[in-house]
Amino acid sequence: MSGPAAGGRAVVVTGLGVLGAVADRPEDLTAALRSGRCALTAPPPPADAGRPGVSWPAFTAELAADDVPDRALEALPGLPEDLRAAARRTALRSPVPVRAAVVAALQAWLEAGLDRTAPPPERIGVAVAGNNLTERVTEDGRARAERNPAYLPARYALHQQDTDHVATLSRVLGVRGEGCTVGGASASGNLALVHGARMLAAGAADVCLVVGAMTRLSQMQTRGYLTLGAMAPADGAPARPPAPFDLGHRGFHPGQAAACMVLETAASARLRGAPALAGLAGAAVVLDGNHLADPSVDGEVRAMEGALAQAGVSAADIGWVSAHGTGSPLGDRTEADALRKVFGTGDDGPWVNATKSLSGHCLSAAGVVEAVAAVLQLRAGFVHPDPGLRDPVDAGLRFVGDEPRRARSGFVLSNGFGFGGINSAVVLAHPNA
């Protein structure tokens, strides 16, 4: 069992950023969460839709166009011109997910006030959540090179590596401390938060940017998820997407978003005069001893209970749970059973919602996207609705449903579970909790 150690270096959140299909900045995400605005739509069939065995997703939440990050960069208010120029120069020829990560990181950088006052560059780190982030780059590059080898971009060897995210963020922001990618399938976001918090607790850095990298699925990845039965297929799809934990669920709906959370030691934030937006109070990561895609109640319970124990809070202190909630029938049922074991049932339990009902499943970035959403809800004092949740898999749990709710406390537990038995949970706290 593992998570961020305190060691006198409490970890706080000082900046947030997000860019994706559901919202292109934190303020817009707050409005989307409060209203329950869903970004999922039915995509057009692929060109080979008539071939035997070809299927495609029922619903997706994708960027409207490839230039969305570029336009968001130009529209970013208060960005110093030297930073804007560095972002243009370094990132504009990068793949779309890298450009989206740069925009989300710049949003969080500005909110944290790191453009005005910051520790030395050697005391700032970056942890990028995700693995296999560039298969779409490889697929597109192969198609171009097969037409003519001269069409392969000169920087393909750099862009086809996950570390392109780390390197580009380091160049744009001048980060000179520790940096890495942290992969754990759909648990990657939470694992990156844990790694960033450990970096601070160990004294290796004073500030760490934790970035959830946008996933653009290749055709092979999409069909692989459909073949596995993890992704909801278009065949037989209802008119609107069922929410996670609804008995009409048939698998996850892919979403596109990049997000960033600035973690900082409380001492560094005080020294800079940066207000704490939230605290990262505890976390846990545990394995199931399983290499397949089937989840485990025991592993999920151990992750949740470990995060609560490290945060020094009880199940009764949690105001709501930001569930992993992918919409997979087996995954939702398993998580509901695990939530029952940890929190019980009835009106005394925490509210339960799933940000994937609005954003789609952002895969490697999901944990960071959902942590950003959780902090925004903590700040604004509401718990977002899950439109489309009509017939819950467990009537004993307090699912939010169609209307936003008020949480009874300032603590939220956010779950992230990945293929291969990777279970994680983080506890985020209102700064006054």
QUIRAVEN-V773749 format. One record per helix or strand of 3 or more residues. SS is the DSSP state (h for helix, s for strand). FROM is the first residue (numbers start at 1). TO is the last residue. If there is no record, write none. Layout:
((SS & FROM & TO) (SS & FROM & TO))
This chain:
((s & 11 & 20) (h & 26 & 35) (h & 68 & 75) (h & 81 & 91) (h & 96 & 111) (h & 121 & 123) (s & 124 & 129) (h & 135 & 147) (h & 149 & 151) (h & 156 & 159) (h & 164 & 173) (s & 179 & 182) (h & 185 & 201) (s & 207 & 212) (h & 219 & 228) (s & 257 & 265) (h & 266 & 272) (s & 278 & 287) (h & 297 & 311) (h & 315 & 317) (s & 320 & 322) (h & 329 & 343) (s & 351 & 353) (h & 356 & 359) (h & 363 & 380) (s & 411 & 418) (s & 422 & 429))
